[in-house]
């Protein structure tokens, strides 16, 4: 009799334990975080911004603490830059810099922001960002490139041009 009581009691605990397993977020992507990110990377390889943004949005909505988000924003910014969508590129790089301050992509995102400003002929902003890279990440490849880019002549600030 005692064994039956223990058995029934343990069966009840087992059922209640399964009942307490959290379910997916309503509308959550059933394939999971890694699959969404792998779809994002496939879109990146094809330079398909529309699908990249779709996958990034799914990742952000369903897995807001994903370790892949910082990289998704950085890679989105890289494709935006490549396709001359410079405002969108700046937004993506800024998101990496300000939302993920401990990111391994932060120095690359800062450097990319500087290059974007330089491509927009906003020399003062580019110089300021390049200096941040040099100051905050001394000895890094991005720091060396930022130092070099800040010394290459030939770009002028649109705000100081005269006709």
DSSP file (Angstrom, degrees, kcal/mol; ACC not computed):
  #  RESIDUE AA STRUCTURE BP1 BP2  ACC     N-H-->O    O-->H-N    N-H-->O    O-->H-N    TCO  KAPPA ALPHA  PHI   PSI    X-CA   Y-CA   Z-CA
    1    1 A X     >        0   0    0      0, 0.0     4,-2.0     0, 0.0     5,-0.2   0.000 360.0 360.0 360.0 -43.2    0.0    0.0    0.0
    2    2 A X  H  >  +     0   0    0      1,-0.2     4,-2.2     2,-0.2     5,-0.2   0.892 360.0  52.9 -62.4 -39.0    2.8    2.3    0.9
    3    3 A X  H  > S+     0   0    0      1,-0.2     4,-2.7     2,-0.2    -1,-0.2   0.887 107.5  52.2 -63.2 -39.2    4.5    1.7   -2.5
    4    4 A X  H  > S+     0   0    0      2,-0.2     4,-2.8     1,-0.2     5,-0.2   0.894 108.3  50.1 -65.3 -39.7    1.3    2.5   -4.3
    5    5 A X  H  X S+     0   0    0     -4,-2.0     4,-2.6     2,-0.2    -2,-0.2   0.927 113.1  46.1 -65.0 -44.3    1.0    5.8   -2.5
    6    6 A X  H  X S+     0   0    0     -4,-2.2     4,-2.8     2,-0.2     5,-0.2   0.916 113.6  49.9 -63.5 -42.8    4.6    6.7   -3.3
    7    7 A X  H  X S+     0   0    0     -4,-2.7     4,-2.2     2,-0.2    -2,-0.2   0.931 113.8  43.7 -62.1 -47.7    4.0    5.6   -6.9
    8    8 A X  H  X S+     0   0    0     -4,-2.8     4,-2.3     2,-0.2    -2,-0.2   0.904 114.6  50.8 -64.4 -42.3    0.8    7.7   -7.3
    9    9 A X  H  X S+     0   0    0     -4,-2.6     4,-2.0    -5,-0.2    -2,-0.2   0.927 112.3  45.6 -62.5 -45.3    2.4   10.7   -5.6
   10   10 A X  H  X S+     0   0    0     -4,-2.8     4,-2.3     1,-0.2    -1,-0.2   0.859 111.0  53.7 -67.9 -34.5    5.5   10.5   -7.9
   11   11 A X  H  X S+     0   0    0     -4,-2.2     4,-2.2    -5,-0.2    -1,-0.2   0.905 108.4  50.0 -63.6 -41.2    3.3   10.1  -10.9
   12   12 A X  H  X S+     0   0    0     -4,-2.3     4,-2.3     2,-0.2    -2,-0.2   0.889 110.6  49.0 -64.0 -40.4    1.4   13.2   -9.9
   13   13 A X  H  X S+     0   0    0     -4,-2.0     4,-2.2     2,-0.2    -2,-0.2   0.896 109.9  52.6 -65.9 -39.4    4.6   15.2   -9.5
   14   14 A X  H  X S+     0   0    0     -4,-2.3     4,-1.9     2,-0.2    -2,-0.2   0.921 111.0  45.7 -62.6 -44.6    5.8   14.0  -12.8
   15   15 A X  H  X S+     0   0    0     -4,-2.2     4,-2.0     1,-0.2    -1,-0.2   0.911 113.4  49.4 -65.0 -42.8    2.7   15.2  -14.6
   16   16 A X  H  X S+     0   0    0     -4,-2.3     4,-1.2     1,-0.2    -1,-0.2   0.845 107.9  55.1 -67.9 -30.8    2.7   18.5  -12.8
   17   17 A X  H  < S+     0   0    0     -4,-2.2     4,-0.3     1,-0.2     3,-0.3   0.911 109.6  46.1 -66.1 -41.2    6.4   18.9  -13.7
   18   18 A X  H >< S+     0   0    0     -4,-1.9     3,-1.0     1,-0.2    -2,-0.2   0.847 108.7  56.6 -68.7 -32.9    5.5   18.5  -17.4
   19   19 A X  H 3< S+     0   0    0     -4,-2.0    -1,-0.2     1,-0.2    -2,-0.2   0.783 103.8  54.4 -68.4 -25.4    2.6   20.8  -17.1
   20   20 A X  T 3< S+     0   0    0     -4,-1.2     2,-0.3    -3,-0.3    -1,-0.2   0.495  76.4 115.8 -90.0  -2.0    4.9   23.6  -15.8
   21   21 A X  S <  S-     0   0    0     -3,-1.0     2,-0.0    -4,-0.3    -3,-0.0  -0.518  76.2-113.1 -65.3 125.7    7.3   23.4  -18.8
   22   22 A X        -     0   0    0     -2,-0.3     2,-0.1     1,-0.1    -1,-0.1  -0.339  28.1-135.7 -65.2 140.2    7.0   26.8  -20.5
   23   23 A X        -     0   0    0      1,-0.2     3,-0.1    -3,-0.0    -1,-0.1  -0.433  35.1 -78.9 -86.6 166.0    5.4   26.8  -23.9
   24   24 A X        -     0   0    0      1,-0.1    -1,-0.2    -2,-0.1     3,-0.1  -0.296  58.5 -89.5 -61.7 150.7    6.8   28.7  -26.8
   25   25 A X    >   -     0   0    0     37,-0.2     3,-3.0     1,-0.1    -1,-0.1  -0.350  60.6 -85.9 -55.3 138.9    6.0   32.4  -26.9
   26   26 A X  T 3  S+     0   0    0      1,-0.3    -1,-0.1    -3,-0.1     3,-0.1  -0.293 118.7   9.8 -53.7 126.9    2.7   32.8  -28.8
   27   27 A X  T 3  S+     0   0    0      1,-0.2    -1,-0.3    -3,-0.1    -2,-0.1   0.574  94.1 160.2  78.9   9.7    3.5   33.0  -32.5
   28   28 A X    <   -     0   0    0     -3,-3.0     2,-0.5     1,-0.1    -1,-0.2  -0.314  52.5-100.3 -65.9 147.8    7.1   32.0  -31.8
   29   29 A X    >   -     0   0    0     29,-0.2     3,-1.1     1,-0.2    -1,-0.1  -0.562  30.8-150.2 -69.0 117.9    9.0   30.6  -34.7
   30   30 A X  T 3  S+     0   0    0     -2,-0.5    -1,-0.2     1,-0.2     3,-0.1   0.710  86.2  65.6 -69.3 -19.8    8.9   26.8  -34.2
   31   31 A X  T 3  S-     0   0    0      1,-0.2     4,-0.4     2,-0.1    -1,-0.2   0.681 102.5-126.3 -80.8 -16.3   12.2   26.0  -35.9
   32   32 A X    <>  -     0   0    0     -3,-1.1     4,-2.1     1,-0.1     5,-0.2  -0.064  23.3 -65.6  98.1 165.3   14.3   27.8  -33.3
   33   33 A X  H  > S+     0   0    0      1,-0.2     4,-2.4     2,-0.2     5,-0.2   0.883 124.6  50.6 -58.8 -47.3   16.9   30.5  -32.9
   34   34 A X  H  > S+     0   0    0      1,-0.2     4,-2.3     2,-0.2    -1,-0.2   0.878 110.5  49.8 -65.1 -37.4   19.7   28.7  -34.7
   35   35 A X  H  > S+     0   0    0     -4,-0.4     4,-2.2     2,-0.2    -1,-0.2   0.905 109.8  50.5 -69.4 -39.9   17.6   27.9  -37.7
   36   36 A X  H  X S+     0   0    0     -4,-2.1     4,-2.3     1,-0.2    -2,-0.2   0.939 112.3  47.9 -60.5 -45.3   16.4   31.5  -38.0
   37   37 A X  H  X S+     0   0    0     -4,-2.4     4,-2.6     1,-0.2    -2,-0.2   0.885 109.5  52.0 -65.7 -37.6   20.0   32.7  -37.8
   38   38 A X  H  X S+     0   0    0     -4,-2.3     4,-1.9     2,-0.2    -1,-0.2   0.879 110.1  49.4 -67.0 -34.6   21.2   30.2  -40.4
   39   39 A X  H  X S+     0   0    0     -4,-2.2     4,-2.1     2,-0.2    -2,-0.2   0.886 109.5  52.9 -66.5 -38.3   18.4   31.4  -42.7
   40   40 A X  H  X S+     0   0    0     -4,-2.3     4,-2.3     1,-0.2    -2,-0.2   0.934 109.0  48.6 -59.8 -46.9   19.6   35.0  -42.0
   41   41 A X  H  X S+     0   0    0     -4,-2.6     4,-2.4     1,-0.2    -1,-0.2   0.872 108.4  53.5 -63.7 -37.6   23.2   34.0  -43.0
   42   42 A X  H  X S+     0   0    0     -4,-1.9     4,-1.1     1,-0.2    -1,-0.2   0.905 110.4  47.5 -63.0 -40.0   22.0   32.4  -46.2
   43   43 A X  H  <>S+     0   0    0     -4,-2.1     5,-2.7     1,-0.2     4,-0.4   0.873 109.3  54.5 -66.8 -37.1   20.2   35.6  -47.1
   44   44 A X  H ><5S+     0   0    0     -4,-2.3     3,-1.5     1,-0.2    -2,-0.2   0.920 104.5  53.4 -61.4 -44.1   23.4   37.5  -46.2
   45   45 A X  H 3<5S+     0   0    0     -4,-2.4    -1,-0.2     1,-0.3    -2,-0.2   0.804 113.2  43.6 -62.3 -28.4   25.4   35.4  -48.6
   46   46 A X  T 3<5S-     0   0    0     -4,-1.1    -1,-0.3    -3,-0.2    -2,-0.2   0.429 110.1-125.0 -92.7  -0.5   22.9   36.3  -51.4
   47   47 A X  T < 5 +     0   0    0     -3,-1.5     2,-1.2    -4,-0.4    -3,-0.2   0.843  53.7 159.1  56.2  36.7   22.8   40.0  -50.3
   48   48 A X     >< +     0   0    0     -5,-2.7     4,-2.4     1,-0.2    -1,-0.2  -0.725  16.7 178.9 -92.6  89.3   19.0   39.7  -49.9
   49   49 A X  H  > S+     0   0    0     -2,-1.2     4,-2.8     1,-0.2     5,-0.2   0.856  75.7  57.9 -61.6 -37.4   18.2   42.6  -47.6
   50   50 A X  H  > S+     0   0    0      1,-0.2     4,-1.7     2,-0.2    -1,-0.2   0.946 112.7  38.6 -60.5 -49.0   14.5   41.9  -47.6
   51   51 A X  H  > S+     0   0    0      2,-0.2     4,-2.8     1,-0.2     5,-0.2   0.866 113.3  57.0 -71.6 -34.6   14.9   38.4  -46.3
   52   52 A X  H  X S+     0   0    0     -4,-2.4     4,-2.8     1,-0.2    -2,-0.2   0.943 109.2  45.9 -58.5 -46.8   17.7   39.4  -44.0
   53   53 A X  H  X S+     0   0    0     -4,-2.8     4,-2.2     2,-0.2    -1,-0.2   0.864 111.7  52.5 -65.7 -35.2   15.4   42.0  -42.3
   54   54 A X  H  X S+     0   0    0     -4,-1.7     4,-2.1    -5,-0.2    -2,-0.2   0.943 113.4  42.8 -63.5 -48.0   12.6   39.4  -42.1
   55   55 A X  H  X S+     0   0    0     -4,-2.8     4,-2.5     2,-0.2    -2,-0.2   0.886 113.4  52.2 -66.7 -38.8   14.8   36.9  -40.4
   56   56 A X  H  X S+     0   0    0     -4,-2.8     4,-2.6    -5,-0.2    -1,-0.2   0.902 109.4  50.2 -63.5 -40.2   16.4   39.5  -38.1
   57   57 A X  H  X S+     0   0    0     -4,-2.2     4,-2.7     2,-0.2     5,-0.2   0.914 110.5  49.3 -64.5 -43.1   12.9   40.6  -37.1
   58   58 A X  H  X S+     0   0    0     -4,-2.1     4,-2.4     1,-0.2     5,-0.4   0.919 112.6  48.5 -59.9 -43.7   11.9   37.0  -36.3
   59   59 A X  H  X S+     0   0    0     -4,-2.5     4,-2.2     1,-0.2     7,-0.3   0.919 114.0  45.7 -62.5 -44.7   15.0   36.6  -34.3
   60   60 A X  H  < S+     0   0    0     -4,-2.6    -2,-0.2     2,-0.2    -1,-0.2   0.888 116.2  44.4 -68.6 -40.2   14.4   39.8  -32.4
   61   61 A X  H  < S+     0   0    0     -4,-2.7     3,-0.3    -5,-0.2    -2,-0.2   0.907 125.5  30.0 -71.8 -41.7   10.8   39.2  -31.7
   62   62 A X  H  < S+     0   0    0     -4,-2.4    -2,-0.2    -5,-0.2   -37,-0.2   0.717 133.8  27.3 -94.1 -22.9   11.0   35.6  -30.6
   63   63 A X    ><  +     0   0    0     -4,-2.2     3,-2.2    -5,-0.4    -1,-0.2  -0.529  65.7 166.7-137.1  66.8   14.5   35.5  -29.1
   64   64 A X  T 3  S+     0   0    0     -3,-0.3    -1,-0.1     1,-0.3    -4,-0.1   0.672  79.6  48.5 -63.6 -16.7   15.2   39.0  -27.9
   65   65 A X  T 3  S+     0   0    0     -3,-0.1    -1,-0.3     4,-0.0    -5,-0.1   0.158  82.0 144.2-105.3  18.9   18.3   37.9  -25.9
   66   66 A X    X   -     0   0    0     -3,-2.2     3,-0.9    -7,-0.3     4,-0.4  -0.266  52.4-140.4 -60.8 139.2   19.8   36.0  -28.7
   67   67 A X  T 3  S+     0   0    0      1,-0.2     4,-0.4     2,-0.1     3,-0.2   0.631 100.8  63.2 -71.6 -13.3   23.6   36.0  -29.0
   68   68 A X  T 3> S+     0   0    0      1,-0.2     4,-2.3     2,-0.1    -1,-0.2   0.603  79.8  82.3 -87.9 -11.9   23.1   36.2  -32.8
   69   69 A X  H <> S+     0   0    0     -3,-0.9     4,-2.5     1,-0.2     5,-0.2   0.908  87.2  52.7 -63.7 -43.3   21.4   39.6  -32.8
   70   70 A X  H  > S+     0   0    0     -4,-0.4     4,-2.1     1,-0.2    -1,-0.2   0.907 113.1  44.8 -60.2 -40.7   24.5   41.8  -32.6
   71   71 A X  H  > S+     0   0    0     -4,-0.4     4,-3.0     2,-0.2     5,-0.3   0.874 109.7  56.1 -69.9 -36.8   26.0   40.0  -35.5
   72   72 A X  H  X S+     0   0    0     -4,-2.3     4,-2.0     1,-0.2    -2,-0.2   0.915 109.9  45.7 -61.4 -42.9   22.7   40.2  -37.5
   73   73 A X  H  X S+     0   0    0     -4,-2.5     4,-2.4     2,-0.2    -1,-0.2   0.917 113.3  49.7 -66.0 -42.1   22.7   44.0  -37.1
   74   74 A X  H  X S+     0   0    0     -4,-2.1     4,-2.1    -5,-0.2    -2,-0.2   0.943 112.9  45.5 -62.5 -47.3   26.3   44.3  -38.0
   75   75 A X  H  X S+     0   0    0     -4,-3.0     4,-2.1     2,-0.2    -1,-0.2   0.858 111.0  53.7 -66.7 -34.6   25.9   42.1  -41.2
   76   76 A X  H  X S+     0   0    0     -4,-2.0     4,-2.7    -5,-0.3    -1,-0.2   0.933 108.8  49.7 -62.3 -44.9   22.7   44.0  -42.1
   77   77 A X  H  X S+     0   0    0     -4,-2.4     4,-2.6     1,-0.2    -2,-0.2   0.881 107.9  54.2 -60.0 -38.9   24.7   47.3  -41.8
   78   78 A X  H  X S+     0   0    0     -4,-2.1     4,-2.3     2,-0.2    -1,-0.2   0.911 111.6  43.4 -63.4 -43.1   27.5   45.8  -44.0
   79   79 A X  H  X S+     0   0    0     -4,-2.1     4,-2.2     2,-0.2    -2,-0.2   0.898 112.5  52.8 -70.5 -39.4   25.0   44.9  -46.8
   80   80 A X  H  <>S+     0   0    0     -4,-2.7     5,-3.2     2,-0.2    -2,-0.2   0.926 111.7  47.0 -59.3 -43.6   23.2   48.3  -46.5
   81   81 A X  H ><5S+     0   0    0     -4,-2.6     3,-1.7     1,-0.2    -2,-0.2   0.931 110.8  51.6 -61.8 -46.6   26.6   50.0  -46.8
   82   82 A X  H 3<5S+     0   0    0     -4,-2.3    -1,-0.2     1,-0.3    -2,-0.2   0.846 112.0  46.5 -60.0 -35.5   27.5   47.8  -49.8
   83   83 A X  T 3<5S-     0   0    0     -4,-2.2    -1,-0.3    -5,-0.1    -2,-0.2   0.226 118.3-111.6 -94.0  14.4   24.2   48.7  -51.5
   84   84 A X  T < 5S+     0   0    0     -3,-1.7     2,-1.0     1,-0.2    -3,-0.2   0.764  74.8 136.0  60.9  30.5   24.6   52.5  -50.7
   85   85 A X     >< +     0   0    0     -5,-3.2     4,-2.2    -6,-0.2    -1,-0.2  -0.659  25.8 166.1 -96.9  72.4   21.8   52.6  -48.2
   86   86 A X  H  >  +     0   0    0     -2,-1.0     4,-2.5     1,-0.2    -1,-0.2   0.818  64.4  53.6 -69.6 -34.8   24.0   54.6  -46.0
   87   87 A X  H  > S+     0   0    0      2,-0.2     4,-2.0     1,-0.2    -1,-0.2   0.923 112.6  45.3 -63.4 -43.8   21.4   55.9  -43.5
   88   88 A X  H  > S+     0   0    0      2,-0.2     4,-2.3     1,-0.2    -2,-0.2   0.874 110.9  54.2 -66.9 -36.9   20.2   52.4  -42.9
   89   89 A X  H  X S+     0   0    0     -4,-2.2     4,-2.7     1,-0.2     5,-0.2   0.933 107.6  50.0 -61.9 -45.3   23.8   51.2  -42.5
   90   90 A X  H  X S+     0   0    0     -4,-2.5     4,-2.7     1,-0.2    -2,-0.2   0.904 109.7  51.5 -60.0 -41.3   24.4   53.9  -39.9
   91   91 A X  H  X S+     0   0    0     -4,-2.0     4,-2.0     2,-0.2    -1,-0.2   0.918 111.4  47.0 -61.8 -43.3   21.3   52.8  -38.0
   92   92 A X  H  X S+     0   0    0     -4,-2.3     4,-1.6     2,-0.2    -2,-0.2   0.931 114.8  45.2 -65.6 -45.6   22.4   49.2  -38.0
   93   93 A X  H  X S+     0   0    0     -4,-2.7     4,-2.3     1,-0.2    -2,-0.2   0.899 111.9  53.0 -65.6 -39.3   26.0   50.0  -36.9
   94   94 A X  H  X S+     0   0    0     -4,-2.7     4,-2.9    -5,-0.2     5,-0.4   0.870 104.6  56.1 -62.4 -37.0   24.7   52.4  -34.2
   95   95 A X  H  X>S+     0   0    0     -4,-2.0     4,-2.3     2,-0.2     5,-0.6   0.910 109.0  46.5 -61.8 -42.5   22.5   49.6  -32.9
   96   96 A X  H  X5S+     0   0    0     -4,-1.6     4,-1.4     3,-0.2     7,-0.3   0.943 115.1  46.6 -63.5 -47.3   25.5   47.3  -32.4
   97   97 A X  H  <5S+     0   0    0     -4,-2.3    -2,-0.2     1,-0.2    -1,-0.2   0.910 124.1  29.8 -63.5 -45.0   27.6   50.1  -30.8
   98   98 A X  H  <5S+     0   0    0     -4,-2.9     3,-0.3    -5,-0.2    -1,-0.2   0.775 124.9  40.7 -92.7 -27.3   24.9   51.3  -28.4
   99   99 A X  H  <5S+     0   0    0     -4,-2.3     2,-0.3    -5,-0.4    -3,-0.2   0.778 122.8  36.9 -91.2 -28.3   22.8   48.2  -27.6
  100  100 A X    ><< +     0   0    0     -4,-1.4     3,-2.0    -5,-0.6    -1,-0.2  -0.600  64.0 163.6-123.6  69.5   25.6   45.7  -27.4
  101  101 A X  T 3  S+     0   0    0     -2,-0.3    -1,-0.1    -3,-0.3    -2,-0.1   0.727  79.4  48.6 -64.5 -21.3   28.5   47.5  -25.7
  102  102 A X  T 3  S+     0   0    0     -3,-0.1    -1,-0.3     4,-0.0    -5,-0.1   0.327  85.8 130.0 -96.4   7.2   30.3   44.3  -24.8
  103  103 A X    X   -     0   0    0     -3,-2.0     3,-1.0    -7,-0.3     4,-0.3  -0.272  62.5-138.1 -65.6 144.3   30.0   42.9  -28.3
  104  104 A X  T 3  S+     0   0    0      1,-0.2     4,-0.3     2,-0.1     3,-0.2   0.656 107.3  57.0 -71.5 -15.2   33.0   41.6  -30.2
  105  105 A X  T 3> S+     0   0    0      1,-0.2     4,-2.8     2,-0.1    -1,-0.2   0.453  79.0  94.5 -91.8  -2.6   31.6   43.4  -33.2
  106  106 A X  H <> S+     0   0    0     -3,-1.0     4,-2.6     1,-0.2     5,-0.2   0.912  85.1  46.0 -61.6 -45.6   31.6   46.8  -31.5
  107  107 A X  H  > S+     0   0    0     -4,-0.3     4,-2.3     1,-0.2    -1,-0.2   0.893 114.9  48.5 -65.6 -37.8   35.0   48.0  -32.8
  108  108 A X  H  > S+     0   0    0     -4,-0.3     4,-2.6     2,-0.2    -2,-0.2   0.895 111.4  50.1 -66.6 -39.7   34.1   46.8  -36.3
  109  109 A X  H  X S+     0   0    0     -4,-2.8     4,-2.2     2,-0.2    -2,-0.2   0.902 110.4  49.7 -66.4 -40.6   30.8   48.6  -36.1
  110  110 A X  H  X S+     0   0    0     -4,-2.6     4,-2.1    -5,-0.2    -2,-0.2   0.940 112.1  47.9 -62.1 -46.3   32.4   51.8  -35.0
  111  111 A X  H  X S+     0   0    0     -4,-2.3     4,-2.3     1,-0.2    -2,-0.2   0.916 110.8  51.4 -60.1 -42.8   34.9   51.6  -37.8
  112  112 A X  H  X S+     0   0    0     -4,-2.6     4,-2.2     1,-0.2    -1,-0.2   0.860 106.7  54.3 -64.0 -35.6   32.1   50.9  -40.3
  113  113 A X  H  X S+     0   0    0     -4,-2.2     4,-2.7     2,-0.2    -1,-0.2   0.926 108.3  50.0 -61.6 -43.3   30.3   54.0  -39.0
  114  114 A X  H  X S+     0   0    0     -4,-2.1     4,-2.3     1,-0.2    -2,-0.2   0.914 110.9  48.4 -60.7 -43.4   33.4   56.0  -39.7
  115  115 A X  H  X S+     0   0    0     -4,-2.3     4,-2.4     2,-0.2    -1,-0.2   0.866 110.5  52.1 -64.8 -36.0   33.6   54.6  -43.2
  116  116 A X  H  X S+     0   0    0     -4,-2.2     4,-1.6     2,-0.2    -2,-0.2   0.934 110.3  47.3 -66.4 -45.5   30.0   55.4  -43.8
  117  117 A X  H  <>S+     0   0    0     -4,-2.7     5,-2.9     1,-0.2    -2,-0.2   0.902 111.9  51.4 -60.6 -39.8   30.4   59.0  -42.6
  118  118 A X  H ><5S+     0   0    0     -4,-2.3     3,-1.5     1,-0.2    -2,-0.2   0.899 107.4  52.0 -64.2 -40.4   33.4   59.2  -44.9
  119  119 A X  H 3<5S+     0   0    0     -4,-2.4    -1,-0.2     1,-0.3    -2,-0.2   0.806 108.3  52.0 -65.7 -28.8   31.4   57.9  -47.8
  120  120 A X  T 3<5S-     0   0    0     -4,-1.6    -1,-0.3    -5,-0.1    38,-0.3   0.397 118.1-117.2 -83.6   2.8   28.8   60.6  -47.1
  121  121 A X  T < 5S+     0   0    0     -3,-1.5    37,-1.6     1,-0.2     2,-0.9   0.814  71.3 139.4  60.9  33.8   31.7   63.1  -47.2
  122  122 A X     >< +     0   0    0     -5,-2.9     4,-2.4    35,-0.2     5,-0.2  -0.684  22.1 169.8-103.0  75.2   31.0   64.0  -43.5
  123  123 A X  H  >  +     0   0    0     -2,-0.9     4,-3.2     1,-0.2     5,-0.2   0.863  68.4  53.7 -61.1 -42.7   34.7   64.2  -42.6
  124  124 A X  H  > S+     0   0    0      1,-0.2     4,-2.2     2,-0.2    -1,-0.2   0.927 112.6  43.9 -61.6 -44.7   34.3   65.7  -39.1
  125  125 A X  H  > S+     0   0    0      2,-0.2     4,-2.3     1,-0.2    -1,-0.2   0.910 114.5  50.5 -65.5 -41.0   32.0   62.9  -38.0
  126  126 A X  H  X S+     0   0    0     -4,-2.4     4,-2.9     1,-0.2     5,-0.2   0.933 110.3  49.3 -61.7 -46.1   34.2   60.3  -39.6
  127  127 A X  H  X S+     0   0    0     -4,-3.2     4,-2.3     1,-0.2    -1,-0.2   0.902 110.3  51.2 -60.5 -41.6   37.3   61.7  -37.9
  128  128 A X  H  X S+     0   0    0     -4,-2.2     4,-1.7    -5,-0.2    -1,-0.2   0.911 113.1  44.7 -63.5 -42.3   35.5   61.7  -34.5
  129  129 A X  H  X S+     0   0    0     -4,-2.3     4,-2.1     2,-0.2    -2,-0.2   0.915 111.8  52.0 -69.3 -42.6   34.4   58.1  -34.9
  130  130 A X  H  X S+     0   0    0     -4,-2.9     4,-2.4     1,-0.2    -2,-0.2   0.902 108.8  51.8 -59.2 -39.7   37.9   57.0  -36.2
  131  131 A X  H  X S+     0   0    0     -4,-2.3     4,-2.8     1,-0.2    -1,-0.2   0.880 106.4  53.9 -65.4 -37.3   39.4   58.7  -33.1
  132  132 A X  H  X S+     0   0    0     -4,-1.7     4,-2.9     2,-0.2     5,-0.3   0.906 109.1  49.2 -60.9 -41.3   37.0   56.7  -30.8
  133  133 A X  H  X S+     0   0    0     -4,-2.1     4,-2.3     2,-0.2    -2,-0.2   0.942 112.9  46.3 -63.7 -47.0   38.1   53.5  -32.4
  134  134 A X  H  < S+     0   0    0     -4,-2.4    -2,-0.2     1,-0.2    -1,-0.2   0.911 118.0  43.1 -61.7 -43.3   41.8   54.4  -31.9
  135  135 A X  H  < S+     0   0    0     -4,-2.8     3,-0.4     1,-0.2    -2,-0.2   0.903 121.6  37.1 -70.5 -42.4   41.2   55.5  -28.3
  136  136 A X  H  < S+     0   0    0     -4,-2.9    -2,-0.2     1,-0.2    -3,-0.2   0.720 126.4  33.0 -87.2 -22.1   38.9   52.6  -27.2
  137  137 A X  S >< S-     0   0    0     -4,-2.3     3,-1.8    -5,-0.3     6,-0.4  -0.388  75.9-178.8-132.5  57.0   40.5   49.7  -29.1
  138  138 A X  T 3  S+     0   0    0     -3,-0.4     3,-0.1     1,-0.3    -4,-0.1  -0.311  72.2  15.1 -62.3 137.7   44.3   50.4  -29.3
  139  139 A X  T 3  S+     0   0    0      1,-0.3    -1,-0.3    -5,-0.1     2,-0.1   0.300  94.8 125.9  84.9 -10.2   46.2   47.8  -31.2
  140  140 A X  S <> S-     0   0    0     -3,-1.8     4,-2.1    -7,-0.2    -1,-0.3  -0.406  74.1-114.8 -77.3 158.6   43.2   46.2  -32.8
  141  141 A X  H  > S+     0   0    0      1,-0.2     4,-2.3     2,-0.2     5,-0.2   0.878 119.5  52.9 -58.8 -36.6   43.0   45.8  -36.6
  142  142 A X  H  > S+     0   0    0      2,-0.2     4,-2.8     1,-0.2    -1,-0.2   0.888 106.6  52.6 -66.4 -37.9   40.1   48.3  -36.6
  143  143 A X  H  > S+     0   0    0     -6,-0.4     4,-2.5     2,-0.2    -2,-0.2   0.912 110.2  47.5 -62.4 -43.3   42.2   50.8  -34.7
  144  144 A X  H  X S+     0   0    0     -4,-2.1     4,-2.1     2,-0.2    -2,-0.2   0.907 114.5  46.2 -65.2 -41.9   45.0   50.5  -37.2
  145  145 A X  H  X S+     0   0    0     -4,-2.3     4,-3.1     2,-0.2    -2,-0.2   0.890 112.1  51.4 -68.0 -38.5   42.6   50.9  -40.1
  146  146 A X  H  X S+     0   0    0     -4,-2.8     4,-2.3     2,-0.2    -2,-0.2   0.914 109.3  50.4 -64.5 -42.3   40.9   53.8  -38.4
  147  147 A X  H  X S+     0   0    0     -4,-2.5     4,-0.5     2,-0.2    -1,-0.2   0.927 114.2  45.0 -60.6 -44.4   44.2   55.6  -37.9
  148  148 A X  H >X S+     0   0    0     -4,-2.1     3,-1.3     1,-0.2     4,-0.6   0.931 112.5  50.2 -65.4 -46.8   45.1   55.0  -41.5
  149  149 A X  H >< S+     0   0    0     -4,-3.1     3,-0.8     1,-0.3    -1,-0.2   0.854 105.0  57.9 -61.3 -35.5   41.7   56.2  -42.8
  150  150 A X  H 3< S+     0   0    0     -4,-2.3    -1,-0.3     1,-0.2    -2,-0.2   0.674 108.4  47.3 -71.0 -14.3   41.8   59.3  -40.8
  151  151 A X  H << S+     0   0    0     -3,-1.3     2,-0.6    -4,-0.5    -1,-0.2   0.473  83.9 103.5-104.0  -4.5   45.1   60.3  -42.5
  152  152 A X    <<  -     0   0    0     -3,-0.8     3,-0.4    -4,-0.6     2,-0.0  -0.699  64.4-147.5 -80.1 118.2   44.0   59.6  -46.1
  153  153 A X        +     0   0    0     -2,-0.6     3,-0.1     1,-0.2    -2,-0.1  -0.240  62.0  76.5 -77.0 170.2   43.3   63.0  -47.7
  154  154 A X        +     0   0    0      1,-0.4     2,-0.4    -2,-0.0    -1,-0.2   0.211  65.3  98.8 118.7 -16.4   40.7   63.7  -50.3
  155  155 A X        -     0   0    0     -3,-0.4    -1,-0.4   -32,-0.0     2,-0.3  -0.840  48.9-166.7-104.0 143.7   37.4   63.8  -48.6
  156  156 A X        -     0   0    0     -2,-0.4     2,-0.3   -38,-0.1     5,-0.1  -0.916  28.1-104.8-125.0 154.0   35.7   67.0  -47.6
  157  157 A X    >   -     0   0    0     -2,-0.3     3,-1.5   -35,-0.2     4,-0.5  -0.613  21.8-139.5 -77.0 130.1   32.8   67.7  -45.4
  158  158 A X  G >  S+     0   0    0    -37,-1.6     3,-0.8    -2,-0.3    -1,-0.1   0.816 101.6  60.7 -59.3 -30.7   29.6   68.6  -47.3
  159  159 A X  G 3  S+     0   0    0      1,-0.2    -1,-0.3   -38,-0.2   -37,-0.1   0.701 106.6  45.0 -73.5 -17.0   28.8   71.3  -44.8
  160  160 A X  G <  S+     0   0    0     -3,-1.5    -1,-0.2     2,-0.1    -2,-0.2   0.395  84.8 115.9-106.9   3.1   32.0   73.2  -45.5
  161  161 A X    <   -     0   0    0     -3,-0.8     2,-0.4    -4,-0.5    -3,-0.0  -0.443  49.3-156.1 -70.7 144.1   31.9   73.0  -49.3
  162  162 A X              0   0    0     -2,-0.1    -2,-0.1     1,-0.1    -1,-0.0  -0.916 360.0 360.0-118.9 150.1   31.6   76.3  -51.2
  163  163 A X              0   0    0     -2,-0.4    -1,-0.1     0, 0.0    -2,-0.0   0.437 360.0 360.0 -93.7 360.0   30.2   76.8  -54.6
